Amino acid sequence: MDMEAARTFLEAATAGSFVAAAERLHVTQSTVSTRIRHLEDQLGCQLFVRNKNGAMLTAAGVRFQRHAIAMLRLWEQARQEAALPIGHRALLRIGSEAGLWNRMLNRWIPWMRRNAEDIALRCEVGLADDLLQRLRDGTLDLAVLYSPRAVPGLAVRLLLEEDLVLVRVRPAPSAGGDHYVLIDWSDEFQRSIRLRNPELLSTPLSIGVGTLGLDYVRQCGGTGHFPRSLVQPMLDQGVGEVVPEAHPFSLPIYAVHPAEPDVSVLETAFEGLRAILGSDEVTGNSQQGADAQ
């Protein structure tokens, strides 16, 4: 079976539209339609019902979906493991958002190299939706994310739930004002801000990576929400203060992986994550989460 056709099928199934699938795959809508039609001819059944609202899976399409996921994953695994470096038993492909690499996973890589030298690593940075797509396609084995959406065929594990505290640093004389810095921690955080403190959305400064936002606040002053473990060293030095809030925010961190992973490799990765998350240097008083589906 054509792997591009299978990938196109899965994208259309997730997006619920051939138009949206074409945009995500950077191809024309006619290309999507041709690939789906060719796949339906091969399978001898109709996979989608198209209407003015988009495209919905038929019963046959729903049944085929899990097989398409498994086939893509197996193909990508075979393709990449064929080029496995000499002396390594397995390849682990992990991705995460930039802020989590800066805060946590940069410590995980040395742990893996010390404790699992026979596992080759491929480490990537990306946006949450792109990383989830790659997990589904089989080009990633593990992703660490702030707010993953539910995707068929993927399992979600809560690693950690941190407290977000509102920190204020007095502005430098030339900074230009004590304003709020909006950090794009996650979609859930943005929704919570919109509901609880909508006035904060009018801030003149929004930064997508938390560590960059904290660097700005340290240098120029201002306020912002940050994980307590990230700002505690700064607070211990007397730089800034925590502003009490009636309804504090929290920031969960999740690990996402295929529902049927290579258990031996993945458990080694989780052992390393537990070691990193359990250290006082990274998490302070944070509590490790349990598995969640």
ChimeraX attribute file (.defattr): number of C-alpha atoms within 10 A of each C-alpha:
attribute: neighborCount
match mode: 1-to-1
recipient: residues
	/A:1	10
	/A:2	11
	/A:3	14
	/A:4	13
	/A:5	21
	/A:6	22
	/A:7	22
	/A:8	23
	/A:9	29
	/A:10	23
	/A:11	22
	/A:12	26
	/A:13	20
	/A:14	17
	/A:15	17
	/A:16	18
	/A:17	20
	/A:18	26
	/A:19	18
	/A:20	17
	/A:21	23
	/A:22	20
	/A:23	12
	/A:24	14
	/A:25	14
	/A:26	9
	/A:27	13
	/A:28	13
	/A:29	16
	/A:30	12
	/A:31	14
	/A:32	24
	/A:33	18
	/A:34	12
	/A:35	18
	/A:36	23
	/A:37	18
	/A:38	14
	/A:39	20
	/A:40	17
	/A:41	11
	/A:42	11
	/A:43	13
	/A:44	9
	/A:45	14
	/A:46	16
	/A:47	24
	/A:48	24
	/A:49	11
	/A:50	14
	/A:51	9
	/A:52	6
	/A:53	8
	/A:54	15
	/A:55	19
	/A:56	20
	/A:57	20
	/A:58	15
	/A:59	12
	/A:60	13
	/A:61	20
	/A:62	14
	/A:63	12
	/A:64	17
	/A:65	19
	/A:66	13
	/A:67	12
	/A:68	21
	/A:69	22
	/A:70	16
	/A:71	18
	/A:72	21
	/A:73	21
	/A:74	14
	/A:75	15
	/A:76	16
	/A:77	18
	/A:78	12
	/A:79	12
	/A:80	12
	/A:81	15
	/A:82	9
	/A:83	9
	/A:84	15
	/A:85	13
	/A:86	8
	/A:87	10
	/A:88	12
	/A:89	13
	/A:90	16
	/A:91	19
	/A:92	19
	/A:93	19
	/A:94	22
	/A:95	28
	/A:96	22
	/A:97	19
	/A:98	18
	/A:99	19
	/A:100	19
	/A:101	18
	/A:102	14
	/A:103	14
	/A:104	16
	/A:105	23
	/A:106	12
	/A:107	17
	/A:108	19
	/A:109	16
	/A:110	12
	/A:111	18
	/A:112	19
	/A:113	13
	/A:114	9
	/A:115	12
	/A:116	15
	/A:117	13
	/A:118	16
	/A:119	20
	/A:120	20
	/A:121	15
	/A:122	12
	/A:123	16
	/A:124	15
	/A:125	16
	/A:126	14
	/A:127	12
	/A:128	20
	/A:129	13
	/A:130	13
	/A:131	26
	/A:132	28
	/A:133	17
	/A:134	17
	/A:135	25
	/A:136	26
	/A:137	25
	/A:138	22
	/A:139	21
	/A:140	24
	/A:141	25
	/A:142	26
	/A:143	26
	/A:144	26
	/A:145	28
	/A:146	23
	/A:147	18
	/A:148	20
	/A:149	14
	/A:150	12
	/A:151	15
	/A:152	13
	/A:153	15
	/A:154	19
	/A:155	17
	/A:156	21
	/A:157	16
	/A:158	19
	/A:159	23
	/A:160	20
	/A:161	18
	/A:162	22
	/A:163	18
	/A:164	21
	/A:165	21
	/A:166	19
	/A:167	24
	/A:168	21
	/A:169	20
	/A:170	18
	/A:171	18
	/A:172	15
	/A:173	9
	/A:174	7
	/A:175	14
	/A:176	11
	/A:177	13
	/A:178	16
	/A:179	18
	/A:180	22
	/A:181	23
	/A:182	22
	/A:183	21
	/A:184	17
	/A:185	21
	/A:186	18
	/A:187	13
	/A:188	16
	/A:189	20
	/A:190	15
	/A:191	12
	/A:192	13
	/A:193	16
	/A:194	13
	/A:195	10
	/A:196	10
	/A:197	10
	/A:198	12
	/A:199	10
	/A:200	15
	/A:201	15
	/A:202	10
	/A:203	11
	/A:204	10
	/A:205	12
	/A:206	14
	/A:207	15
	/A:208	14
	/A:209	16
	/A:210	24
	/A:211	19
	/A:212	14
	/A:213	21
	/A:214	24
	/A:215	11
	/A:216	14
	/A:217	25
	/A:218	19
	/A:219	13
	/A:220	18
	/A:221	26
	/A:222	23
	/A:223	24
	/A:224	23
	/A:225	27
	/A:226	24
	/A:227	21
	/A:228	21
	/A:229	20
	/A:230	19
	/A:231	20
	/A:232	18
	/A:233	13
	/A:234	14
	/A:235	15
	/A:236	10
	/A:237	8
	/A:238	10
	/A:239	16
	/A:240	20
	/A:241	18
	/A:242	17
	/A:243	12
	/A:244	10
	/A:245	9
	/A:246	5
	/A:247	7
	/A:248	11
	/A:249	17
	/A:250	17
	/A:251	18
	/A:252	19
	/A:253	20
	/A:254	21
	/A:255	22
	/A:256	26
	/A:257	24
	/A:258	24
	/A:259	13
	/A:260	10
	/A:261	14
	/A:262	13
	/A:263	9
	/A:264	9
	/A:265	16
	/A:266	15
	/A:267	12
	/A:268	15
	/A:269	21
	/A:270	15
	/A:271	15
	/A:272	21
	/A:273	20
	/A:274	15
	/A:275	13
	/A:276	19
	/A:277	22
	/A:278	17
	/A:279	12
	/A:280	11
	/A:281	12
	/A:282	15
	/A:283	21
	/A:284	16
	/A:285	14
	/A:286	18
	/A:287	14
	/A:288	15
	/A:289	14
	/A:290	9
	/A:291	11
	/A:292	11
	/A:293	10
